[in-house]
Amino acid sequence: MSKETPNQRGSEREELALHVAVELDGVEEAILLDLSDGGAKFMTSKALEPGQSLLCLVRSSDQIPRDISLLFKVAWCRPGVRLGYFDVGGRIAVKEESMKDSLKQLVAKLSMRSYH
């Protein structure tokens, strides 16, 4: 199950229990851990530098009707709970204005899922 937790800014973020397929530019393995319409947290197979900008593609699935292209700017990176992996957090922005609604729908869908 997913649950909502406050982030450093006090707003709600959605922790994902649902595995969402993502591609993070230049990263062999990236798993989306939580998401809001302005930020995201990933578990990655390599350390990333704060300030680094990457393309992120959330792949379509039965829960996501279309691919969502995002720009991800790393705010922080620290060793993860899983040995050899890193927790990485940062800001996200849609690559194209038309993707804004898709991102909001995904966040809403994941939020509704946490109550069922």
C-alpha positions in Angstrom: 0.0 0.0 0.0 1.1 3.5 -0.5 0.9 6.2 2.1 1.2 10.0 2.2 4.0 11.5 4.1 5.0 15.1 4.6 8.1 16.3 2.8 10.6 18.9 3.9 8.2 21.6 2.7 5.3 20.2 4.6 3.3 19.3 1.5 2.0 15.8 0.9 3.9 13.4 -1.3 2.7 10.0 -2.5 4.9 7.0 -1.6 4.4 4.4 -4.3 3.7 0.8 -3.7 2.9 0.4 -7.4 6.0 -0.3 -9.5 6.1 2.4 -12.2 8.5 1.8 -15.1 10.9 4.7 -15.5 13.9 5.5 -17.5 16.3 8.0 -16.0 18.8 9.3 -18.5 22.2 7.6 -18.1 21.1 5.5 -15.1 21.1 1.7 -15.5 18.4 1.1 -12.9 16.0 3.6 -11.5 12.9 2.9 -9.4 10.4 5.6 -8.7 9.7 5.7 -4.9 7.5 8.7 -4.5 6.0 11.4 -6.5 4.2 14.7 -6.4 3.4 17.2 -9.2 6.7 19.0 -8.4 9.1 16.4 -7.0 10.1 12.8 -7.0 12.3 10.3 -5.2 14.1 7.5 -6.9 16.2 4.5 -5.9 19.1 4.4 -8.4 22.0 2.1 -9.2 24.5 5.0 -9.2 25.1 8.2 -7.3 23.9 11.4 -8.9 25.2 14.9 -8.2 23.0 17.7 -6.7 22.3 20.1 -9.5 22.5 17.4 -12.2 19.6 17.5 -14.7 18.3 14.3 -16.3 15.5 13.3 -18.6 13.0 11.0 -17.0 10.4 8.9 -18.9 7.5 7.3 -17.0 6.4 4.4 -19.2 2.8 3.8 -20.0 1.1 0.8 -18.5 -2.4 -0.3 -17.5 -2.3 2.4 -14.8 -0.6 5.1 -17.0 -2.4 5.7 -20.3 0.6 7.3 -22.0 4.3 7.9 -21.6 5.2 11.0 -19.5 8.4 12.9 -20.2 9.8 14.8 -17.3 12.9 16.8 -16.5 14.4 15.8 -13.1 16.9 18.1 -11.3 18.7 16.3 -8.5 18.4 18.1 -5.1 20.1 15.4 -2.9 21.6 11.9 -3.1 22.5 9.6 -0.3 23.3 5.9 0.1 20.1 3.9 0.1 18.8 1.1 2.3 19.6 -1.4 -0.3 23.3 -2.1 -0.6 24.9 -0.5 -3.7 21.9 1.7 -4.4 21.2 5.4 -3.7 18.1 7.4 -2.7 17.9 10.5 -5.0 15.4 13.3 -4.6 14.7 16.3 -6.7 12.4 18.6 -8.5 10.5 17.5 -11.6 9.0 19.5 -14.4 7.0 18.3 -17.4 9.0 18.4 -20.7 6.0 19.5 -22.7 3.0 21.5 -21.4 0.6 18.9 -22.7 2.1 16.4 -20.2 1.0 18.4 -17.1 -2.5 16.9 -17.1 -1.0 13.4 -17.5 1.3 13.9 -14.5 -1.6 15.3 -12.3 -3.7 12.3 -13.3 -0.9 9.9 -12.3 -0.4 11.6 -8.9 -4.2 11.5 -8.4 -4.5 7.9 -9.5 -1.8 6.8 -7.1 -3.3 8.9 -4.3 -6.7 7.2 -4.8 -5.0 3.8 -4.8 -3.7 4.4 -1.3 -7.2 4.5 0.1 -8.4 1.2 -1.5 
